[in-house]
Amino acid sequence: MATGGTQRSTRVVADEHGWRLVLPAGWSSISTSAEQRDADVKRLLDRRFAGRARDELIRLRIDLDQRLKADVARAGEAGATQVMALVDPVDGLPVSATLVVAELTTTDDGFEDALARALRGDAGVLEVGAVEVAGRSAVRRRRRLLEGLEPDAPEEQRLWHTHLDYVIAVGDDTVLVLTFVTSTDPLADPLVAVFDSIAQSLHRADEPGAGALAWETTPLS
């Protein structure tokens, strides 16, 4: 994926405290509530596989259904109310990409404590370092892990997942955690570039020029 090219429509997602992210076209929200998430996942998959013979990609649809429901359930357990997922296919093929946004309240130990809670586990770490997002101190970490539907899943049901985490100090006692994941391993690098751009779009609704933010993208090759 490259910058430039034809500008597409965007959507803005916001948390209850006024922090906003600009998402590229083709992303959709899934509720983490047990009453709503199955219907949201079905709606998302129906849109993703529209126009394709149901039996043509049935195994892929089943796998995506199980993975999305598991990811959304875990996000709900972690306190998130919504999961954003890339819905539209790229060059006619489905691409896996999700984003979970959650807020953590810091303890007396401050940002370091919240950081440790947000970045539990250090398996598969490829990159980690301090960055700045929206003029705030942040930590960015990239990991690559071999994961399956279940811990003891056979090798053929296990896929490489790339995780990109941002932990951003947005207040004196609050951090914003952005967790991106993709299991489309051949496109991990260009997708991480997209994830970085989404993270860097973070802004407050009342910031000067916030309404002028735009997203430009060209199809993956």
N, C-alpha and C positions, 0 to 999 in steps of 0.2 A: 504494500500500500504506500502511496506517495502523497505528499502534500500538493496542493494546487488542483488543477483540473476543474471539472464542472461542480459548481456549488449545489448542494442538495439541502432539503429542508432539515431542520433540527428540532429537537424538543429539549425542554429544560426540566430537570427534576430538582425538587427542593426539599430540605428537611424542615422540621418544625421551628428551627431557630434561624431560618433565613439563609442558610448556605445553599448554593445552587451549583449544579453541574450541567454542562451542555453535552447532550448525547447526539451522536450521528443519527441520521435517518435509519430506520430499520430495527431499532431497539424497542422492547416492550417491557411492561412491568408485570410481575407476578406477586400476588399477595402471599404472605407466609402463613396466614390464618388457615387452620385445618379445614374450615368450612368453604374457603374460596380457592385454595391453591390448585386442587385437582382440575377445577373448571378452567382456571387461568392457563394451566399447562396444556390442557386439551385445545383451548383456543389458540395458543401459541403454535402448537404442532400442526393444527389444521391449516394455519396460515403458512407455516414453513413448507409444508408438503402439498400445498394447493396445486392442482394440475398434474400431480404425479400419481400413477397407479398405486393403490394402497398396498398391493402385494409386492410391488417392485422394490420398496424400501422398508418392508415391514420390520425386519430385524433392526435396522438403524432407528426406526421410529420407536420401537420398544425400548432400545437401549437409551435413547435420548429421554424418553418419558421417565424411565427409572432414575436416570442421573439427575434430571431436573427436579423431580420430586424429592430426591434425597438431599440435593443441594439446598433447596428451598426450606426443607424441614430443619436442616442444620442451621441455616440462617435465622430461622424463627427462634430456635433454641438459644442462639447467641444474642437475641434481642432486636434483630432487624424486623421491620414490618413489610418491606418490599425488596424484591430481587429484580434487577434489570437484566434482560437477556437479549442478545442479538437474534432477531427473528428472521429477517429477510435473507434468502440465500445469496451467496457470492458466486458470480459466474455460473449460476444454476445449481450450485451445490451448497448443502447446509454447512454452516461454520459454527463451532461452539465458542461462545463468549458470554460470560456472565459478570455482573457487578453487584456486590452487596455493600451497602453503606450503613454504618452503625456509629453511634456515639458512645463514648465511655467517659464516665466521671472519674477524675483523678482522685487519689487519696492524698494523705499528707506528704507522701514521697514524690508527688507531682508527676511530671511528664515521663520520667524514667520508669515509674511503676506502671503507668498506663501503657507504655511502650512494651514492657515485658509481658503484660497480659494480652495485648493485641497480637504480638508476634510469638506466640507459644510455639515451641518446636523449632529446630534449626536444620532439619533434614533437607537435603537437596538444595541448599542455598547456593546460588550462582553469583548474586550481587547483593550488596547491602551498603547503604551509605546515607549521609545527611543531605537533604535537598531543601529547597524552598518552594512552597506552594501558596499562592495568594498572599505573598508577603509574610507567611508564617513558617516557623521551623517545622520540619517534617523529616521522617525517615522513610526511605524507599527500599523495598526488598523484593528480589525475584528468586523464585524457587522452581525446580523441575522435579516432579515426583511420579513414580510409577504407581498408579492407583487402579483399583477394580471396583466393581459394584459392591462387593463384600470383601472383608479382609482376606478370606481364603479363596477368592475367585481364581479360576484357572487362568493361565497365562494369556490365552486368546481373548479373555474378557477384561484384560487389564490394559490401560492406556497411559501414555505419558501426559501428565497435566502440568501446565505452566501456571504458576501463581504469581501475581504481582500485587504487593500490599503497600499501601501508603498509610502512615499514621501521622496526622497533622494536628498540631497544637492550635485549636481554634479559639480558645479562651483560657482564663486563668485556671479553671478546673475541669476543662472539657477537651477531649481529643476526638477528631473525626477519623474513622477507619474506613478506607476504601479497599475492598478485596476483589480483585479481578481474577478470573480463572478461564483458561481455554484448554480443551483436550484435542484441538486440531493442531497436532504437533508440527506438521510441515509448514504451517503458517504462524508459528509461535512468535518469531521475531517481528514481522509486520504487525501482528495483533498487539504485541507489547508496545509498539510505537503508537498505536491507536489508544491503548490504555493510558499511556503517559500523557497524551494530548487531552484525553478526557479529564484526568486528574488535574492538569494544569489549567483547565477551564473553570476551576472552582472560584466562586466569587460570592459576595453578598449582594442581595437584591438591590440595595440602595447605593452600591458603588457607582461612581461616575463611569459611564460608558458600558455598563453591564448589559444594557439592552442591545448593544451593537455586536456582541459576540456572535461569531458565525463559525460554521464548520465546513471545510472543503475536503473532498475526498475523490479519489479515482478508484475504479474496481481493482481488486487484487488480480495479479497476473499469474 
